[in-house]
């Protein structure tokens, strides 16, 4: 209790500018940049073909790729956002992390291996395999770009919030400058290193992140004599709320907020296997078996990580206190850094700050290469140039897109400053679950699926989820909205999944059964046989 | 089934061996997906609409909500392990056998090349139009 009373609001505020040493944070971050830069430069020497650029030459092992998947997936929103959500809302924050983990079973059982066997670089490769190339590719690329940009905005906004907390940069201009630096660095990484470089950045980052949260969790538990129950008790006492350990603090207010929570859960569990930057990772391994191994590794690493966030979240509530966190600069996102400072002083804060920066940098890099592949390979290479582009042309287009996406991300990130990070990610998941997953599942498992079904489902899912978001309390009327003064929220929930996900499944079905033009059964046979056997898709099979 | 032409996808698709490969995969993946989705969504619904149930104390300050939440982690790990064991034992042998037969037949176009020979134009041919 004594620790808690010393860290009240004013102390928390001075932490960012005086107590924590910004130069230590920057110094440790620069070490990370130097190491990853070396990895990227090394990778760039071996990046000669489009397969190198978009799929890392399919040369990664399942273990490496699994670690990279964890790197891609455990964004700043997961690390800072979930620790913060648990620290402030108690049990409801924990509910978030469960959905993020369970979702991987969809990827493992239904998607990863078959996707690896039927595609080349992107989700659109699979979806357009047996349907009409042009329209399906354009639709898949559109939803890929939409999901990636949503996710990118969340990451870049997170970078701004982090800066205010860790470097003591409070001015808008200073934060914008740091976002720009992060963006430029990331453009450079992806531009020269392609998927190989990006994958190594993910592996390094995931390792650092997991070691960091692992050490902090053990430390945290040790403080309470490895008595988890005692830690929970202290957290509830400091929070001053007996319901802190029970569900309902964030979502229990009314039936509407409960529905909202269910909608979020649905989006999380079905969205993961539709996230384009996760799907693209399955192409970096040589075989379907390695793709399976990747997911298994990813599940164990991600599961371990979320168990740590449970400890850190309640630990931050017990040691720092929910009120101090909520009132610190950076708000909810400051829980993990504040806890690090309480535990290990300037040094641990510096390390955790650097890890958080690295996280943003790496996830942004992964999203950028996905967006670039989807534009350069799907739209430019396959639709505009009709697949006649040579490998050099494809890489030139890819690199040009990297620069454009990077600049858009920087501008968007500057514009989106101050928004809640985990929340924007949840929206990206809703779009992925509605626009991508139904079509992926239908085209892999349902013979009768048609082009019309795919288009209805993808555009229906994308348009309905974006429209619902636009007319939700996220935009209008609530305290945290973009426009708090005007109430145009027709849709009462903040997550569109509960409507948009079933809607896009239904649209895919209706569109298909009403199609007069049936799809080519020969292509269907080819896709199904390839997806299950992996024939023609594995390195070892080359003649 | 001596009449299967292993260089022809439609012929392979109709073969008994391929049908059994498909059934073997679906027999595990589909029911398991339904089970974990119901288990997860049911958990979320109970947490949202019956928080007093989740608040039941189990051990010290650890309540049913924490226990069931951790149980979600455990079942996820168990299903992962079970699928890998099943795939190694039941799915992979059939898939490998079929793949080797098809490659032996020789007429299967390689769509996904390795980095060493990146002849890019190959997927162009497999377009549906």
HADDOCK unambig.tbl for C-alpha pairs under 7 A between the chains (distance, minus, plus):
assign (segid A and resid 49 and name CA) (segid B and resid 115 and name CA) 6.72 0.50 0.50
assign (segid A and resid 49 and name CA) (segid B and resid 118 and name CA) 6.61 0.50 0.50
assign (segid A and resid 51 and name CA) (segid B and resid 115 and name CA) 5.68 0.50 0.50
assign (segid A and resid 52 and name CA) (segid B and resid 115 and name CA) 6.18 0.50 0.50
assign (segid A and resid 57 and name CA) (segid B and resid 114 and name CA) 6.36 0.50 0.50
assign (segid A and resid 57 and name CA) (segid B and resid 115 and name CA) 4.75 0.50 0.50
assign (segid A and resid 58 and name CA) (segid B and resid 114 and name CA) 6.60 0.50 0.50
assign (segid A and resid 98 and name CA) (segid B and resid 69 and name CA) 6.98 0.50 0.50
assign (segid A and resid 102 and name CA) (segid B and resid 76 and name CA) 6.08 0.50 0.50
assign (segid A and resid 106 and name CA) (segid B and resid 33 and name CA) 6.90 0.50 0.50
assign (segid A and resid 109 and name CA) (segid B and resid 29 and name CA) 5.38 0.50 0.50
assign (segid A and resid 110 and name CA) (segid B and resid 29 and name CA) 6.67 0.50 0.50
assign (segid A and resid 120 and name CA) (segid B and resid 112 and name CA) 5.86 0.50 0.50
assign (segid A and resid 129 and name CA) (segid B and resid 127 and name CA) 6.63 0.50 0.50
assign (segid A and resid 129 and name CA) (segid B and resid 128 and name CA) 6.81 0.50 0.50
assign (segid A and resid 130 and name CA) (segid B and resid 128 and name CA) 5.66 0.50 0.50
assign (segid A and resid 131 and name CA) (segid B and resid 128 and name CA) 5.91 0.50 0.50
assign (segid A and resid 132 and name CA) (segid B and resid 128 and name CA) 5.48 0.50 0.50
assign (segid A and resid 132 and name CA) (segid B and resid 129 and name CA) 5.97 0.50 0.50
assign (segid A and resid 133 and name CA) (segid B and resid 127 and name CA) 6.07 0.50 0.50
assign (segid A and resid 133 and name CA) (segid B and resid 128 and name CA) 5.96 0.50 0.50
assign (segid A and resid 133 and name CA) (segid B and resid 129 and name CA) 6.56 0.50 0.50
assign (segid A and resid 229 and name CA) (segid B and resid 60 and name CA) 5.77 0.50 0.50
assign (segid A and resid 229 and name CA) (segid B and resid 61 and name CA) 4.97 0.50 0.50
assign (segid A and resid 229 and name CA) (segid B and resid 62 and name CA) 5.64 0.50 0.50
assign (segid A and resid 232 and name CA) (segid B and resid 61 and name CA) 6.20 0.50 0.50
assign (segid A and resid 233 and name CA) (segid B and resid 61 and name CA) 5.81 0.50 0.50
assign (segid A and resid 246 and name CA) (segid B and resid 51 and name CA) 6.53 0.50 0.50
assign (segid A and resid 246 and name CA) (segid B and resid 54 and name CA) 6.56 0.50 0.50
assign (segid A and resid 246 and name CA) (segid B and resid 55 and name CA) 5.32 0.50 0.50
assign (segid A and resid 246 and name CA) (segid B and resid 65 and name CA) 6.91 0.50 0.50
assign (segid A and resid 247 and name CA) (segid B and resid 47 and name CA) 5.76 0.50 0.50
assign (segid A and resid 247 and name CA) (segid B and resid 48 and name CA) 6.82 0.50 0.50
assign (segid A and resid 247 and name CA) (segid B and resid 51 and name CA) 5.38 0.50 0.50
assign (segid A and resid 248 and name CA) (segid B and resid 48 and name CA) 6.51 0.50 0.50
assign (segid A and resid 248 and name CA) (segid B and resid 51 and name CA) 6.53 0.50 0.50
assign (segid A and resid 252 and name CA) (segid B and resid 48 and name CA) 6.44 0.50 0.50
assign (segid A and resid 258 and name CA) (segid B and resid 48 and name CA) 5.39 0.50 0.50
assign (segid A and resid 258 and name CA) (segid B and resid 49 and name CA) 6.94 0.50 0.50
assign (segid A and resid 262 and name CA) (segid B and resid 44 and name CA) 6.46 0.50 0.50
assign (segid A and resid 262 and name CA) (segid B and resid 45 and name CA) 6.61 0.50 0.50
assign (segid A and resid 296 and name CA) (segid B and resid 80 and name CA) 6.57 0.50 0.50
assign (segid A and resid 303 and name CA) (segid B and resid 73 and name CA) 6.76 0.50 0.50
assign (segid A and resid 387 and name CA) (segid B and resid 121 and name CA) 6.26 0.50 0.50
assign (segid A and resid 387 and name CA) (segid B and resid 124 and name CA) 5.05 0.50 0.50
assign (segid A and resid 388 and name CA) (segid B and resid 121 and name CA) 6.23 0.50 0.50
assign (segid A and resid 390 and name CA) (segid B and resid 120 and name CA) 6.17 0.50 0.50
assign (segid A and resid 391 and name CA) (segid B and resid 120 and name CA) 6.00 0.50 0.50
assign (segid A and resid 522 and name CA) (segid B and resid 10 and name CA) 6.10 0.50 0.50
assign (segid A and resid 525 and name CA) (segid B and resid 9 and name CA) 5.70 0.50 0.50
assign (segid A and resid 525 and name CA) (segid B and resid 10 and name CA) 5.20 0.50 0.50
assign (segid A and resid 525 and name CA) (segid B and resid 13 and name CA) 5.91 0.50 0.50
assign (segid A and resid 526 and name CA) (segid B and resid 9 and name CA) 5.08 0.50 0.50
assign (segid A and resid 526 and name CA) (segid B and resid 10 and name CA) 6.89 0.50 0.50
assign (segid A and resid 529 and name CA) (segid B and resid 9 and name CA) 6.57 0.50 0.50
assign (segid A and resid 529 and name CA) (segid B and resid 13 and name CA) 6.19 0.50 0.50
assign (segid A and resid 532 and name CA) (segid B and resid 95 and name CA) 6.73 0.50 0.50
assign (segid A and resid 533 and name CA) (segid B and resid 95 and name CA) 4.66 0.50 0.50
assign (segid A and resid 533 and name CA) (segid B and resid 96 and name CA) 6.75 0.50 0.50
assign (segid A and resid 533 and name CA) (segid B and resid 98 and name CA) 6.72 0.50 0.50
assign (segid A and resid 533 and name CA) (segid B and resid 99 and name CA) 5.65 0.50 0.50
assign (segid A and resid 534 and name CA) (segid B and resid 99 and name CA) 6.88 0.50 0.50
assign (segid A and resid 535 and name CA) (segid B and resid 99 and name CA) 5.20 0.50 0.50
assign (segid A and resid 536 and name CA) (segid B and resid 108 and name CA) 6.66 0.50 0.50
assign (segid A and resid 536 and name CA) (segid B and resid 109 and name CA) 6.35 0.50 0.50
assign (segid A and resid 536 and name CA) (segid B and resid 110 and name CA) 4.23 0.50 0.50
assign (segid A and resid 536 and name CA) (segid B and resid 111 and name CA) 5.95 0.50 0.50
assign (segid A and resid 536 and name CA) (segid B and resid 112 and name CA) 6.65 0.50 0.50
assign (segid A and resid 537 and name CA) (segid B and resid 110 and name CA) 6.40 0.50 0.50
assign (segid A and resid 537 and name CA) (segid B and resid 111 and name CA) 6.17 0.50 0.50
assign (segid A and resid 537 and name CA) (segid B and resid 112 and name CA) 4.88 0.50 0.50
assign (segid A and resid 539 and name CA) (segid B and resid 113 and name CA) 6.88 0.50 0.50
assign (segid A and resid 539 and name CA) (segid B and resid 114 and name CA) 5.61 0.50 0.50
